Amino acid sequence: MTVPYITPTDPAPAWTVPLPAQVTAVRHGQSTANAAFAEAALTGALSVPITERDADLPLTHLGAAQAAAVGRRLAADPPEVVFCSPYLRTRQTLAAILGSMADAEIPQPQLLYDERIRDRETGSWEMLTTAALRRKYPEEMARRDHIGPFYFRPPGGENFPDVALRVRSLLRDALPAAAGRHLLIVAHDAVVLMLRMIFDGLDEPALNRIVDAGGAIGNCTVTRWTADGARLRLADYNDADHLRHLAAVSG
């Protein structure tokens, strides 16, 4: 007999550790690579003028302004515990956030850097444009198209379930460390997506539908959950209201 797949009525998992009152996840501000790859996507360029390794990419001037805008938003409901990726662009983002909070005379929160929320590693594909990948690795790109972006692992790199495993490990430490308080996670787009999958109880098709409908996680957007008993409920997703004035200026 075939056992049917049963969709739970409440897919959000119940946690057995003490929970923060709320969790806010922020992707870093625009990096030099973000700007270069956006330009390459428009022109079909085979390379980008980036020489730093992924961990050493700095913010652009726009990225720093985005991060300061997040800080002004968070000053109205400041975090008390922060976990941050150790990459340069996330460190610079956090520094700008804390600077804006200091301007509002908000005490500095408890701060921890943790490599478990670093960006998804792309291995030998690091800093290669899509056009270059299709020219240099046509068979691997065809395999990626067949497997899909969630499960595909580039040579020497990670897929999204790999990222989810280390994010789950971090949460076992971070959630009780911020019990009853406001936890801020400053990280990368892959980490924010895996937080959605973990907190909201999503599977691969559900996550793909969210990405297809809303696009990529934007630089310095806010995604937020609030505690509801033993669960965390989504309150904001990929929200960029605090960045609207920057879009108007840059446009």
LUMLUM-529395 format. One record per residue: residue number from 1; chain; z, y, x of N, C-alpha, C in turn. Coordinates in Angstrom, 3 decimals. Layout:
residues N
(r NUM,"A",(Z,Y,X),(Z,Y,X),(Z,Y,X)),
...
***
This chain:
residues 251
(r 1,"A",(0.000,-1.188,0.844),(0.000,0.000,0.000),(0.000,1.240,0.880)),
(r 2,"A",(-0.832,2.212,0.534),(-0.879,3.461,1.268),(0.234,4.378,0.793)),
(r 3,"A",(1.002,4.871,1.723),(2.091,5.789,1.379),(1.532,7.205,1.345)),
(r 4,"A",(1.612,7.901,0.221),(1.044,9.249,0.135),(1.843,10.239,0.969)),
(r 5,"A",(1.131,11.246,1.482),(1.812,12.340,2.183),(2.450,13.243,1.135)),
(r 6,"A",(3.739,13.477,1.279),(4.478,14.278,0.301),(4.775,15.638,0.917)),
(r 7,"A",(4.305,16.691,0.291),(4.578,18.040,0.763),(5.978,18.450,0.328)),
(r 8,"A",(6.842,18.817,1.260),(8.203,19.204,0.863),(8.178,20.465,0.019)),
(r 9,"A",(9.117,20.546,-0.916),(9.173,21.740,-1.765),(9.632,22.954,-0.977)),
(r 10,"A",(10.381,22.723,0.099),(10.833,23.814,0.952),(10.531,23.429,2.398)),
(r 11,"A",(9.336,23.774,2.897),(8.947,23.313,4.231),(9.757,23.938,5.363)),
(r 12,"A",(10.373,25.099,5.138),(11.159,25.724,6.196),(12.334,24.822,6.550)),
(r 13,"A",(12.487,24.448,7.819),(13.552,23.506,8.181),(14.932,24.136,8.088)),
(r 14,"A",(15.901,23.299,7.756),(17.299,23.720,7.795),(17.838,23.466,9.197)),
(r 15,"A",(18.428,24.489,9.794),(18.930,24.387,11.153),(20.376,23.903,11.156)),
(r 16,"A",(20.715,23.144,12.183),(22.081,22.637,12.306),(22.883,23.453,13.314)),
(r 17,"A",(22.295,24.539,13.836),(23.013,25.434,14.753),(23.288,26.740,14.020)),
(r 18,"A",(24.296,27.504,14.433),(24.529,28.818,13.822),(23.303,29.708,14.006)),
(r 19,"A",(22.989,30.504,12.985),(21.774,31.314,12.999),(22.079,32.798,13.166)),
(r 20,"A",(21.133,33.539,13.774),(21.229,34.998,13.760),(21.078,35.520,12.340)),
(r 21,"A",(21.529,36.736,12.116),(21.294,37.375,10.822),(19.815,37.627,10.623)),
(r 22,"A",(19.114,37.950,11.713),(17.666,38.091,11.661),(17.082,37.854,13.054)),
(r 23,"A",(15.823,37.443,13.058),(15.076,37.225,14.294),(13.820,38.080,14.231)),
(r 24,"A",(13.608,38.898,15.250),(12.400,39.712,15.355),(11.620,39.261,16.580)),
(r 25,"A",(10.328,39.000,16.402),(9.454,38.625,17.512),(8.408,39.717,17.709)),
(r 26,"A",(8.253,40.146,18.948),(7.290,41.201,19.288),(6.381,40.697,20.394)),
(r 27,"A",(5.081,40.775,20.180),(4.147,40.516,21.271),(4.133,41.740,22.186)),
(r 28,"A",(3.882,41.517,23.469),(3.804,42.612,24.440),(2.723,43.628,24.051)),
(r 29,"A",(2.802,44.822,24.637),(1.787,45.840,24.439),(0.476,45.459,25.112)),
(r 30,"A",(-0.548,46.255,24.836),(-1.870,45.973,25.409),(-1.780,45.908,26.942)),
(r 31,"A",(-2.289,44.819,27.506),(-2.325,44.669,28.961),(-3.712,45.037,29.479)),
(r 32,"A",(-3.814,45.152,30.794),(-5.128,45.442,31.383),(-6.119,44.332,31.066)),
(r 33,"A",(-5.646,43.084,31.021),(-6.541,41.976,30.686),(-6.957,42.019,29.218)),
(r 34,"A",(-6.028,42.370,28.317),(-6.394,42.510,26.900),(-7.544,43.490,26.741)),
(r 35,"A",(-7.442,44.644,27.400),(-8.488,45.664,27.301),(-9.787,45.174,27.914)),
(r 36,"A",(-9.722,44.497,29.063),(-10.924,44.034,29.744),(-11.629,42.932,28.955)),
(r 37,"A",(-10.855,42.006,28.384),(-11.467,40.920,27.630),(-12.038,41.409,26.302)),
(r 38,"A",(-11.428,42.418,25.698),(-11.997,43.000,24.479),(-13.363,43.620,24.781)),
(r 39,"A",(-13.466,44.295,25.906),(-14.744,44.882,26.307),(-15.769,43.792,26.612)),
(r 40,"A",(-15.331,42.728,27.295),(-16.241,41.633,27.625),(-16.766,40.937,26.374)),
(r 41,"A",(-15.917,40.816,25.355),(-16.346,40.181,24.104),(-17.454,40.989,23.431)),
(r 42,"A",(-17.384,42.309,23.576),(-18.403,43.172,22.967),(-19.722,43.129,23.737)),
(r 43,"A",(-19.637,42.988,25.050),(-20.831,43.068,25.892),(-21.382,41.710,26.307)),
(r 44,"A",(-20.598,40.642,26.111),(-21.022,39.325,26.573),(-20.899,39.154,28.074)),
(r 45,"A",(-20.058,39.956,28.719),(-19.906,39.904,30.172),(-19.385,38.537,30.618)),
(r 46,"A",(-19.824,38.122,31.805),(-19.399,36.844,32.358),(-18.121,36.957,33.180)),
(r 47,"A",(-17.682,38.168,33.487),(-16.472,38.339,34.286),(-15.755,39.611,33.867)),
(r 48,"A",(-14.490,39.710,34.262),(-13.694,40.911,34.005),(-13.118,41.393,35.339)),
(r 49,"A",(-12.899,42.698,35.476),(-12.403,43.242,36.743),(-10.893,43.092,36.889)),
(r 50,"A",(-10.419,41.848,36.832),(-8.992,41.557,36.930),(-8.760,40.675,38.162)),
(r 51,"A",(-7.871,41.102,39.029),(-7.567,40.318,40.227),(-6.160,39.730,40.200)),
(r 52,"A",(-5.273,40.279,39.374),(-3.902,39.766,39.308),(-3.869,38.391,38.634)),
(r 53,"A",(-2.856,37.612,38.962),(-2.616,36.385,38.205),(-2.048,36.784,36.842)),
(r 54,"A",(-2.075,35.853,35.918),(-1.669,36.145,34.546),(-0.256,36.716,34.474)),
(r 55,"A",(0.650,36.180,35.268),(2.047,36.612,35.203),(2.249,38.047,35.677)),
(r 56,"A",(1.270,38.608,36.392),(1.433,39.930,37.010),(0.615,41.030,36.335)),
(r 57,"A",(0.080,40.768,35.163),(-0.744,41.761,34.474),(0.131,42.882,33.912)),
(r 58,"A",(-0.176,44.149,34.227),(0.620,45.260,33.699),(0.096,45.748,32.355)),
(r 59,"A",(0.869,46.616,31.724),(0.434,47.282,30.502),(-0.542,48.407,30.832)),
(r 60,"A",(-1.419,48.706,29.872),(-2.214,49.926,29.936),(-1.349,51.090,29.436)),
(r 61,"A",(-1.885,52.315,29.527),(-1.162,53.464,28.974),(-0.948,53.289,27.470)),
(r 62,"A",(-1.971,52.758,26.788),(-1.822,52.493,25.355),(-0.739,51.445,25.120)),
(r 63,"A",(-0.710,50.404,25.939),(0.302,49.363,25.785),(1.708,49.899,25.930)),
(r 64,"A",(1.907,50.807,26.883),(3.227,51.411,27.059),(3.608,52.255,25.849)),
(r 65,"A",(2.630,52.976,25.289),(2.895,53.783,24.096),(3.217,52.881,22.895)),
(r 66,"A",(2.517,51.755,22.779),(2.812,50.810,21.702),(4.241,50.297,21.813)),
(r 67,"A",(4.660,49.960,23.032),(6.006,49.431,23.235),(7.066,50.470,22.888)),
(r 68,"A",(6.824,51.729,23.268),(7.782,52.785,22.919),(7.883,52.940,21.410)),
(r 69,"A",(6.753,52.781,20.708),(6.754,52.880,19.246),(7.580,51.756,18.624)),
(r 70,"A",(7.502,50.552,19.188),(8.344,49.453,18.704),(9.820,49.801,18.885)),
(r 71,"A",(10.146,50.383,20.042),(11.533,50.762,20.287),(12.057,51.743,19.264)),
(r 72,"A",(11.212,52.716,18.892),(11.639,53.687,17.866),(11.848,52.992,16.528)),
(r 73,"A",(11.018,52.020,16.217),(11.209,51.272,14.966),(12.498,50.464,15.012)),
(r 74,"A",(12.750,49.790,16.126),(13.928,48.939,16.226),(15.225,49.740,16.298)),
(r 75,"A",(15.143,51.010,16.668),(16.352,51.832,16.739),(17.025,51.960,15.378)),
(r 76,"A",(16.242,51.788,14.303),(16.821,51.872,12.963),(17.626,50.628,12.609)),
(r 77,"A",(17.356,49.521,13.290),(18.074,48.268,13.056),(18.083,47.514,14.386)),
(r 78,"A",(18.885,47.956,15.345),(18.734,47.511,16.727),(19.134,46.053,16.957)),
(r 79,"A",(18.422,45.391,17.846),(18.812,44.031,18.234),(20.055,44.057,19.111)),
(r 80,"A",(20.820,42.983,19.029),(22.033,42.864,19.841),(21.894,41.831,20.952)),
(r 81,"A",(20.896,40.935,20.783),(20.588,39.925,21.806),(19.078,39.893,21.980)),
(r 82,"A",(18.620,39.860,23.242),(17.184,39.844,23.527),(16.872,38.694,24.473)),
(r 83,"A",(15.861,37.914,24.115),(15.263,36.941,25.022),(13.842,37.417,25.307)),
(r 84,"A",(13.485,37.478,26.596),(12.200,38.056,26.988),(11.479,37.124,27.956)),
(r 85,"A",(10.183,37.026,27.812),(9.345,36.331,28.787),(9.458,37.031,30.135)),
(r 86,"A",(9.388,36.285,31.243),(9.507,36.917,32.563),(8.227,37.561,33.070)),
(r 87,"A",(7.117,37.470,32.339),(5.859,38.052,32.803),(5.962,39.573,32.849)),
(r 88,"A",(5.186,40.185,33.734),(5.293,41.628,33.941),(5.033,42.406,32.659)),
(r 89,"A",(4.022,42.034,31.898),(3.675,42.811,30.701),(4.768,42.762,29.639)),
(r 90,"A",(5.512,41.651,29.566),(6.621,41.585,28.613),(7.833,42.352,29.145)),
(r 91,"A",(8.052,42.291,30.446),(9.147,43.070,31.039),(8.916,44.569,30.836)),
(r 92,"A",(7.671,45.016,31.049),(7.361,46.432,30.849),(7.481,46.815,29.380)),
(r 93,"A",(7.083,45.911,28.497),(7.225,46.170,27.062),(8.694,46.332,26.696)),
(r 94,"A",(9.526,45.425,27.178),(10.953,45.508,26.882),(11.563,46.774,27.471)),
(r 95,"A",(11.150,47.157,28.665),(11.690,48.368,29.280),(11.390,49.589,28.421)),
(r 96,"A",(10.170,49.661,27.872),(9.816,50.793,27.010),(10.589,50.748,25.695)),
(r 97,"A",(10.784,49.541,25.143),(11.573,49.393,23.912),(13.001,49.884,24.156)),
(r 98,"A",(13.599,49.433,25.253),(14.977,49.829,25.551),(15.067,51.321,25.855)),
(r 99,"A",(14.009,51.887,26.445),(13.995,53.322,26.697),(14.032,54.123,25.408)),
(r 100,"A",(13.239,53.708,24.426),(13.254,54.401,23.133),(14.598,54.244,22.442)),
(r 101,"A",(15.202,53.068,22.565),(16.507,52.855,21.953),(17.578,53.692,22.652)),
(r 102,"A",(17.465,53.818,23.979),(18.421,54.650,24.712),(18.301,56.111,24.302)),
(r 103,"A",(17.068,56.561,24.048),(16.870,57.934,23.581),(17.591,58.173,22.260)),
(r 104,"A",(17.704,57.099,21.458),(18.421,57.195,20.183),(19.896,56.859,20.338)),
(r 105,"A",(20.353,56.752,21.586),(21.756,56.466,21.914),(22.222,55.124,21.357)),
(r 106,"A",(21.309,54.134,21.404),(21.639,52.775,20.989),(22.131,52.016,22.223)),
(r 107,"A",(23.261,51.357,22.165),(23.744,50.584,23.319),(22.756,49.488,23.707)),
(r 108,"A",(22.665,49.209,24.999),(21.753,48.166,25.459),(22.232,46.805,24.988)),
(r 109,"A",(21.329,45.975,24.472),(21.724,44.651,23.989),(21.940,43.680,25.145)),
(r 110,"A",(22.504,42.533,24.819),(22.603,41.420,25.768),(21.190,40.941,26.071)),
(r 111,"A",(20.854,40.770,27.344),(19.466,40.535,27.732),(19.351,39.297,28.614)),
(r 112,"A",(18.378,38.420,28.257),(18.101,37.234,29.062),(16.584,37.061,29.180)),
(r 113,"A",(16.120,36.782,30.393),(14.721,36.423,30.625),(14.623,34.905,30.686)),
(r 114,"A",(13.580,34.354,30.075),(13.488,32.898,30.009),(12.026,32.465,30.085)),
(r 115,"A",(11.703,31.612,31.058),(10.318,31.197,31.260),(9.802,30.295,30.140)),
(r 116,"A",(10.680,29.802,29.286),(10.220,28.951,28.184),(9.406,29.719,27.150)),
(r 117,"A",(9.471,31.047,27.185),(8.646,31.827,26.255),(7.572,32.613,27.008)),
(r 118,"A",(7.148,32.087,28.178),(5.982,32.653,28.869),(4.727,32.372,28.047)),
(r 119,"A",(3.616,32.971,28.438),(2.367,32.794,27.708),(1.841,31.368,27.873)),
(r 120,"A",(0.948,30.977,26.976),(0.287,29.668,27.104),(-0.549,29.645,28.376)),
(r 121,"A",(-0.368,28.623,29.172),(-1.080,28.516,30.434),(-2.499,27.978,30.193)),
(r 122,"A",(-3.494,28.634,30.784),(-4.894,28.240,30.591),(-5.481,27.532,31.798)),
(r 123,"A",(-4.665,27.230,32.800),(-5.107,26.412,33.922),(-6.295,26.999,34.667)),
(r 124,"A",(-7.299,26.155,34.913),(-8.472,26.590,35.670),(-9.360,27.543,34.879)),
(r 125,"A",(-9.041,27.759,33.615),(-9.818,28.697,32.793),(-9.241,30.112,32.822)),
(r 126,"A",(-8.188,30.331,33.601),(-7.540,31.633,33.613),(-8.510,32.739,34.034)),
(r 127,"A",(-8.550,33.800,33.256),(-9.344,35.002,33.509),(-10.856,34.765,33.422)),
(r 128,"A",(-11.269,33.700,32.723),(-12.692,33.471,32.482),(-13.034,33.890,31.058)),
(r 129,"A",(-14.138,34.621,30.892),(-14.550,35.061,29.573),(-15.153,33.898,28.792)),
(r 130,"A",(-15.255,34.063,27.481),(-15.861,33.020,26.656),(-17.297,32.750,27.073)),
(r 131,"A",(-18.053,33.805,27.377),(-19.442,33.624,27.815),(-19.501,32.821,29.108)),
(r 132,"A",(-18.593,33.104,30.048),(-18.569,32.362,31.308),(-18.173,30.909,31.088)),
(r 133,"A",(-17.228,30.656,30.188),(-16.804,29.295,29.914),(-17.943,28.476,29.320)),
(r 134,"A",(-18.682,29.068,28.398),(-19.779,28.319,27.774),(-20.901,28.042,28.775)),
(r 135,"A",(-21.048,28.903,29.754),(-22.076,28.675,30.775),(-21.601,27.675,31.821)),
(r 136,"A",(-20.329,27.781,32.239),(-19.821,26.961,33.337),(-19.294,25.604,32.878)),
(r 137,"A",(-18.711,25.548,31.677),(-18.107,24.317,31.176),(-18.627,23.976,29.777)),
(r 138,"A",(-19.929,23.757,29.619),(-20.459,23.523,28.261),(-19.889,22.272,27.598)),
(r 139,"A",(-19.654,21.205,28.375),(-19.134,19.979,27.774),(-17.691,20.168,27.309)),
(r 140,"A",(-16.886,20.846,28.124),(-15.506,21.091,27.724),(-15.431,22.031,26.525)),
(r 141,"A",(-16.304,23.012,26.475),(-16.310,23.926,25.331),(-16.737,23.199,24.064)),
(r 142,"A",(-17.681,22.265,24.199),(-18.075,21.460,23.038),(-16.910,20.595,22.566)),
(r 143,"A",(-16.140,20.076,23.532),(-14.962,19.279,23.170),(-13.915,20.154,22.492)),
(r 144,"A",(-13.742,21.385,22.981),(-12.811,22.317,22.351),(-13.241,22.605,20.917)),
(r 145,"A",(-14.543,22.840,20.722),(-15.035,23.124,19.378),(-14.781,21.944,18.444)),
(r 146,"A",(-14.864,20.713,18.979),(-14.645,19.520,18.161),(-13.165,19.302,17.874)),
(r 147,"A",(-12.327,19.418,18.897),(-10.890,19.160,18.736),(-10.214,20.283,17.968)),
(r 148,"A",(-10.669,21.507,18.212),(-10.045,22.680,17.604),(-9.095,23.341,18.577)),
(r 149,"A",(-8.837,24.639,18.402),(-8.037,25.392,19.374),(-6.573,24.988,19.424)),
(r 150,"A",(-6.066,24.344,18.387),(-4.635,24.011,18.370),(-4.310,22.881,19.342)),
(r 151,"A",(-5.089,21.803,19.294),(-4.782,20.629,20.108),(-5.509,20.600,21.445)),
(r 152,"A",(-6.536,21.426,21.622),(-7.295,21.382,22.862),(-6.467,21.912,24.023)),
(r 153,"A",(-6.500,21.177,25.137),(-5.779,21.581,26.346),(-6.798,21.835,27.459)),
(r 154,"A",(-6.944,23.097,27.905),(-7.895,23.370,28.995),(-7.452,22.677,30.276)),
(r 155,"A",(-8.382,22.399,31.193),(-8.018,21.695,32.429),(-6.876,22.393,33.170)),
(r 156,"A",(-5.790,21.655,33.377),(-4.636,22.209,34.066),(-3.787,23.143,33.225)),
(r 157,"A",(-4.085,23.266,31.936),(-3.377,24.210,31.077),(-2.596,23.534,29.971)),
(r 158,"A",(-2.256,24.309,28.958),(-1.445,23.839,27.839),(-2.199,23.978,26.523)),
(r 159,"A",(-1.834,23.143,25.556),(-2.263,23.390,24.183),(-1.084,23.988,23.411)),
(r 160,"A",(-1.292,24.298,22.140),(-0.226,24.947,21.373),(0.994,24.043,21.154)),
(r 161,"A",(0.825,22.727,20.925),(2.020,21.892,20.833),(2.859,21.907,22.105)),
(r 162,"A",(2.215,22.050,23.275),(2.985,22.184,24.516),(3.877,23.421,24.463)),
(r 163,"A",(3.313,24.518,23.978),(4.089,25.754,23.862),(5.211,25.567,22.848)),
(r 164,"A",(4.906,24.896,21.740),(5.918,24.680,20.699),(7.124,23.909,21.234)),
(r 165,"A",(6.882,22.941,22.113),(7.990,22.157,22.666),(8.959,23.044,23.438)),
(r 166,"A",(8.437,23.940,24.271),(9.360,24.782,25.037),(9.984,25.875,24.175)),
(r 167,"A",(9.273,26.329,23.138),(9.881,27.302,22.230),(11.033,26.656,21.454)),
(r 168,"A",(10.838,25.414,21.007),(11.932,24.708,20.323),(13.151,24.579,21.237)),
(r 169,"A",(12.896,24.273,22.515),(13.992,24.168,23.473),(14.729,25.494,23.598)),
(r 170,"A",(13.997,26.585,23.684),(14.634,27.901,23.787),(15.478,28.204,22.559)),
(r 171,"A",(14.960,27.889,21.372),(15.668,28.242,20.144),(17.013,27.529,20.039)),
(r 172,"A",(17.105,26.340,20.587),(18.389,25.627,20.559),(19.462,26.393,21.323)),
(r 173,"A",(19.045,27.223,22.257),(19.982,28.068,22.991),(20.083,29.462,22.372)),
(r 174,"A",(18.940,30.040,22.008),(18.901,31.441,21.592),(19.521,31.661,20.215)),
(r 175,"A",(19.294,30.748,19.273),(19.811,30.966,17.920),(21.338,31.019,17.891)),
(r 176,"A",(22.041,30.032,18.447),(23.504,30.140,18.426),(24.031,31.263,19.307)),
(r 177,"A",(23.290,31.615,20.370),(23.742,32.718,21.231),(23.775,34.034,20.476)),
(r 178,"A",(22.921,34.152,19.437),(22.846,35.378,18.638),(23.387,35.167,17.233)),
(r 179,"A",(24.239,34.189,17.039),(24.755,33.861,15.698),(25.332,35.093,15.006)),
(r 180,"A",(24.838,35.331,13.784),(25.322,36.444,12.982),(24.832,37.805,13.426)),
(r 181,"A",(23.988,37.843,14.462),(23.516,39.110,15.002),(21.990,39.186,14.921)),
(r 182,"A",(21.425,40.269,15.436),(19.977,40.495,15.421),(19.405,40.033,16.757)),
(r 183,"A",(18.550,39.018,16.715),(17.915,38.465,17.910),(16.489,38.998,18.026)),
(r 184,"A",(16.161,39.560,19.184),(14.804,40.028,19.481),(14.190,39.115,20.534)),
(r 185,"A",(12.959,38.655,20.281),(12.193,37.856,21.232),(10.946,38.650,21.610)),
(r 186,"A",(10.817,38.993,22.885),(9.653,39.734,23.382),(8.814,38.753,24.190)),
(r 187,"A",(7.622,38.460,23.702),(6.858,37.379,24.316),(5.351,37.589,24.124)),
(r 188,"A",(4.659,36.534,23.727),(3.194,36.505,23.729),(2.686,35.980,22.381)),
(r 189,"A",(1.375,36.133,22.151),(0.823,35.751,20.852),(1.051,34.272,20.549)),
(r 190,"A",(0.875,33.399,21.551),(1.067,31.969,21.315),(2.505,31.664,20.920)),
(r 191,"A",(3.452,32.372,21.516),(4.869,32.158,21.193),(5.159,32.600,19.764)),
(r 192,"A",(4.618,33.752,19.351),(4.848,34.227,17.982),(4.269,33.235,16.977)),
(r 193,"A",(3.079,32.715,17.252),(2.477,31.731,16.348),(3.330,30.466,16.263)),
(r 194,"A",(3.864,30.019,17.394),(4.704,28.820,17.363),(6.031,29.076,16.666)),
(r 195,"A",(6.551,30.285,16.751),(7.738,30.622,15.971),(7.447,30.520,14.479)),
(r 196,"A",(6.272,30.972,14.064),(5.901,30.833,12.649),(5.827,29.366,12.262)),
(r 197,"A",(5.204,28.560,13.115),(5.084,27.140,12.798),(6.470,26.504,12.676)),
(r 198,"A",(7.367,26.836,13.593),(8.689,26.206,13.627),(9.570,26.707,12.483)),
(r 199,"A",(9.695,28.015,12.337),(10.591,28.564,11.316),(10.076,28.323,9.901)),
(r 200,"A",(8.750,28.367,9.719),(8.176,28.272,8.375),(7.730,26.865,8.010)),
(r 201,"A",(7.912,25.916,8.930),(7.572,24.527,8.637),(6.092,24.308,8.400)),
(r 202,"A",(5.244,24.936,9.213),(3.803,24.869,9.034),(3.204,23.694,9.805)),
(r 203,"A",(2.107,23.144,9.281),(1.325,22.174,10.039),(0.069,22.860,10.587)),
(r 204,"A",(-0.765,22.105,11.302),(-1.947,22.697,11.924),(-2.874,23.377,10.912)),
(r 205,"A",(-3.247,22.726,9.782),(-4.132,23.405,8.826),(-3.542,24.696,8.264)),
(r 206,"A",(-2.240,24.684,7.970),(-1.604,25.894,7.429),(-1.619,27.013,8.451)),
(r 207,"A",(-1.341,26.683,9.701),(-1.358,27.701,10.750),(-2.766,28.252,10.941)),
(r 208,"A",(-3.770,27.373,10.928),(-5.154,27.823,11.072),(-5.554,28.755,9.937)),
(r 209,"A",(-5.083,28.460,8.722),(-5.416,29.335,7.585),(-4.815,30.722,7.776)),
(r 210,"A",(-3.602,30.773,8.299),(-2.948,32.066,8.538),(-3.733,32.864,9.574)),
(r 211,"A",(-4.128,32.212,10.661),(-4.884,32.897,11.715),(-6.239,33.349,11.197)),
(r 212,"A",(-6.909,32.475,10.439),(-8.227,32.830,9.901),(-8.129,34.016,8.941)),
(r 213,"A",(-7.043,34.075,8.176),(-6.902,35.149,7.186),(-6.465,36.459,7.813)),
(r 214,"A",(-5.572,36.389,8.792),(-4.990,37.617,9.326),(-5.410,37.990,10.725)),
(r 215,"A",(-6.160,37.113,11.397),(-6.579,37.405,12.754),(-5.482,37.135,13.765)),
(r 216,"A",(-5.738,37.556,14.996),(-4.807,37.307,16.089),(-3.539,38.152,15.935)),
(r 217,"A",(-2.478,37.724,16.614),(-1.256,38.520,16.676),(-1.554,39.784,17.483)),
(r 218,"A",(-1.341,40.941,16.890),(-1.664,42.193,17.558),(-0.641,42.577,18.604)),
(r 219,"A",(-1.081,43.368,19.562),(-0.163,43.884,20.570),(0.926,44.724,19.920)),
(r 220,"A",(2.162,44.409,20.236),(3.343,45.142,19.756),(3.478,45.151,18.237)),
(r 221,"A",(2.927,44.148,17.570),(3.230,43.982,16.150),(4.589,43.303,16.005)),
(r 222,"A",(5.152,43.428,14.810),(6.487,42.898,14.528),(6.385,41.755,13.532)),
(r 223,"A",(6.992,40.628,13.876),(7.157,39.500,12.965),(8.654,39.232,12.873)),
(r 224,"A",(9.156,39.093,11.642),(10.613,39.089,11.462),(11.024,38.068,10.404)),
(r 225,"A",(12.144,37.396,10.678),(12.749,36.463,9.734),(14.201,36.871,9.475)),
(r 226,"A",(14.699,36.614,8.273),(16.098,36.864,7.950),(16.769,35.554,7.546)),
(r 227,"A",(18.052,35.446,7.848),(18.784,34.219,7.560),(18.998,34.055,6.064)),
(r 228,"A",(18.792,32.824,5.606),(19.037,32.444,4.215),(19.739,31.090,4.243)),
(r 229,"A",(21.065,31.135,4.326),(21.803,29.890,4.492),(21.491,29.280,5.846)),
(r 230,"A",(21.001,28.036,5.837),(20.671,27.330,7.075),(19.210,27.513,7.472)),
(r 231,"A",(18.495,28.403,6.764),(17.076,28.605,7.035),(16.787,30.048,7.418)),
(r 232,"A",(15.641,30.249,8.042),(15.149,31.588,8.364),(13.903,31.845,7.539)),
(r 233,"A",(13.896,32.954,6.778),(12.805,33.273,5.867),(11.966,34.426,6.427)),
(r 234,"A",(10.664,34.282,6.346),(9.765,35.307,6.856),(9.883,36.581,6.030)),
(r 235,"A",(10.084,37.713,6.726),(10.189,39.018,6.064),(9.001,39.912,6.398)),
(r 236,"A",(8.526,39.865,7.640),(7.359,40.647,8.076),(6.525,39.779,8.997)),
(r 237,"A",(5.203,39.930,8.910),(4.330,39.163,9.795),(3.244,40.061,10.371)),
(r 238,"A",(3.170,40.102,11.697),(2.088,40.816,12.385),(1.989,42.259,11.893)),
(r 239,"A",(3.141,42.868,11.657),(3.184,44.189,11.037),(2.985,45.286,12.083)),
(r 240,"A",(2.074,46.211,11.788),(1.709,47.262,12.746),(1.893,48.659,12.177)),
(r 241,"A",(2.704,48.816,11.151),(2.868,50.142,10.543),(3.337,51.182,11.559)),
(r 242,"A",(4.181,50.785,12.490),(4.722,51.715,13.481),(3.681,52.136,14.518)),
(r 243,"A",(2.506,51.494,14.502),(1.446,51.794,15.477),(0.306,52.607,14.887)),
(r 244,"A",(0.402,52.961,13.607),(-0.725,53.620,12.938),(-1.083,54.945,13.612)),
(r 245,"A",(-0.096,55.702,14.041),(-0.392,56.985,14.658),(-1.100,56.803,15.986)),
(r 246,"A",(-0.836,55.683,16.679),(-1.516,55.419,17.941),(-2.972,55.047,17.710)),
(r 247,"A",(-3.228,54.302,16.635),(-4.607,53.949,16.306),(-5.407,55.208,15.985)),
(r 248,"A",(-4.766,56.139,15.298),(-5.461,57.388,14.945),(-5.767,58.206,16.190)),
(r 249,"A",(-4.818,58.225,17.133),(-5.045,58.987,18.366),(-6.104,58.329,19.227)),
(r 250,"A",(-6.014,56.990,19.392),(-6.960,56.301,20.266),(-8.348,56.246,19.662)),
(r 251,"A",(-8.420,56.291,18.326),(-9.726,56.243,17.665),(-10.434,57.558,17.725)),
***
